[in-house]
Amino acid sequence: MISTQKGSSNRSKQRHVSLIHFIWYQICRTSLWFAFKICFRVHYKNSRHLPGKGPVLVVANHQSFLDPPAIGCGVFRRMNFLARKTLFKFKPFGWLIDSVDAIPLDQEGIGFAGIKETLRRLKNDEAVLIFPEGSRSFDGQIAPFTSGYVTLAVRSQATIVPVAIAGAFEVFPRTRMFPSFFKRGIRIEYGKPLTYNDYADMSEEEIHQSVLHRIQEMFDRLNSH
């Protein structure tokens, strides 16, 4: 059984998101939505499953560099995502991903700063996208998940939304420098939310296995079409 408290201290350091920031995010999201629809024939299923408010941890399998924007474009709500710290080194691109809520993550070290910022945003009632595989798939299949995301969900009492993505590996595998356009479409399914009330009486391992099972089930279904 999970035991945690959610007091006012959890919300003491609010991150302010300005109207300009929100509008800029939606401009980028909408532009990418059209580009993904045309270039990669992205198909979304059950995007309404993502709650419109409250802390949400979106947990997905990882196939390519296209995954974060493709998953984020499918919902109207602003979504934060983790990005390798090295991606911020090229200033123009670093500015762009920072402007759309990317959280720098140091994959060479433990990455406490990225984890701390992720937790802060969840406690600020934001949505965060995370890939527990840690890196892109080598063969298009789902690799073993690390379970650290469960602790983030528990500590913030976030709703967990499992997401499966298929087809992105065929479009842009890690062995290619550029994606293939107008090929077989990318398919993305948003699973039924797992609220804090749903998992409060479960162990962290039970939560992890439940999320992994849902993602695998959706992934298999997407690949069967």
Summary of the structure (lengths in Angstrom):
residues: 225
radius of gyration: 16.8
end to end distance: 38.4
largest distance: 49.7
contacts: 664
relative contact order: 0.20
helix: 44%
strand: 16%
